[in-house]
Amino acid sequence: MAFVAPQSPVMPITPEPAPGTSQAPTPKNGRLMEWLTHWSIERRVLAGFGLVFAGIVVISAISYRNTSVLIENSRLDSKSHELVQLLESVSEALDATERGHRRYLVTGEESYLKFYRSTVEQMPEYLRYLRGLTNEWPEQQSRVATLEALIDRQLDAEARAITRREKDGYEAVRHLALSGAAKNELERIHSVMTELDGAEQRALQARVRQSAGSTRNTIALLGLGALLQLVLLASVYFLIHHDVTERRRVAAELENRGELLQAANKELEAFSYSVSHDLRAPLRHIDGYAALLSKAAGEALNDKARRYLQTISDSAKQMGQLIDDLLVFSRMGRQDMLRTTVNLDQLVKTVLHDLHLDLQGRTISWTMSPLPLVLGDPAMLRQVFVNLITNALKFTATRPEAKIEIGATKRNPSEVEIFVRDNGVGFDMQYVNKLFGVFQRLHRSDEFEGTGIGLANVRRIIHRHGGRTWAEGALDQGATFYFSLPVARSLK
Amino acid sequence: MTTVKPILLAEDNPRDAELALAAMEEHHIADKVVVCHDGAEVLDYLYCRGAFASREPGNPVVVFLDLKMPKVDGLEVLRTIKSDVTLKPIPVVMLTSSREECDLAQSYALGANAYVVKPVEFHQFITAVKELSVFWGIINEPPPDSSASTN
């Protein structure tokens, strides 16, 4: 077991990479694609922009850094060049001083000390300058310090030699005049200067290499950035093109459908016209001839036969009513709509006034809340209230006291909801979807009269106004019919 | 009484014509009714040509005009009547099944004197036809017969 255990985690690893690399990306890519296609076009464009933008930011940052390095390098370069030049000047000055000094020691000629004096005078300035040029590089700085000490010592030795020559004459300084007052120091000075110069040259070369590298780097990155931007532009073009093509296609299809719809509407109009004209004629004939028959043979007929004739007449009349209702319904959908401000309170008052004959002999308790002003077609909205109120009256006929409530609620600012509530026979919520259908009835015709077109008309009118209709109720518990109407901006 | 002016009933459907006549019979005006079965026949009657070339001259007291008729339809007949100086005074009552707004509007625009939708219910139909016949055939004073004076 102890041998198996360490092997078991190792074993699966070897076969795994093969399927892992070849199969894993496929579902991952698939999921990614699925995920992307679920995105809206705006989101995809934004994501693309975001990616490319991030790329451009990174490229810009790196380019900025590279360019700063270049600027810094060129600053350091100019410092190095100055240093190299300065070293040369110092070296020349020291050489000239040494030569002049030795000539003075030999000849005692004061004019040979001109270089010595000017060097002594200028040296502190030179050294300060040197320190300034090497202040960023401690290694060079320490070399400068060494140099300073050596120059001090050399100038010091020369000063002493000059004093002895003045005091004791040529013989006293003869050996110094031949070899130089501070020969060792001068040699060391030269070697330190060579070191300084060498280090500076090496640093220069390194910086040149670095600058070249970062320049190449920057060029490559800028190229990449340009490429990214091209990709961005291309994809934006592609997306917009795709979107625009899609929109054009949809618009063309919409137009096409609109034309089809218009043709269908025309056909429907022709159909309802011919229904209104041709279907009613035979009905009139059935009723007419039945009446003529009962008049001509009325005496000879028995009760049963007379009842049959009556049924024929009644059926013809009922079908005539159905056709008339259907025509009203169809006209409601085609009729041009007015859009004016409608005072619903006023509208309900006139409707109730017109219905006063139906109200006679009934005990009704009305509850009226104030109704809002809405935009719409007054005649059509009147039809809505006529239908809803006659419905409420009809289905409360069996109640000793009918309770009818009309009111409005405003659940959101863009629409008003108006309801007509009654305590009538109600309906089973299971059939609520049938309520607003054409010729849909939830009661037998011998219970409550009507063809079943009223609520269909209500729905059609409210839909044309841009509103909705719905109902709530329970069997034997009354019903509430709602409709919503959009509120016009000016009426809010 | 020989020159009693007739009522012209333009009705392509023989059953509708029969029912209309049955309604008029009660008021004993059915015998004064001339029935035409299409628009062309109506125009023939009004202009005394074709089958009516030998009829007694003079305009009918009223024309009951169906909208939908073979050959020449009701609106066309109406247009002809109302654009002819001698026929123009004849009262024209549209008697039709159509309650379509466009038919109503067009009829009145062309100068119809009345527009009656035939009720499906026979009693209503009979009442309508009777009342129309009584009003236009008996109560209403027809325009002076200009064609008679020219003859």
Interface residues (C-beta under 8 A of the other chain):
Chain A: Y273 S276 H277 D278 R280 A281 L283 R284 H285 D287 G288 Y289 A290 A291 L292 S313 A316 K317 M319 G320 Q321 I323 D324 L327 R331 Q335
Chain B: N13 R15 D16 L19 A22 L67 K68 T96 S97 S98 R99 E100 E101 K118 P119 V120 E121 F122 H123 F125 I126
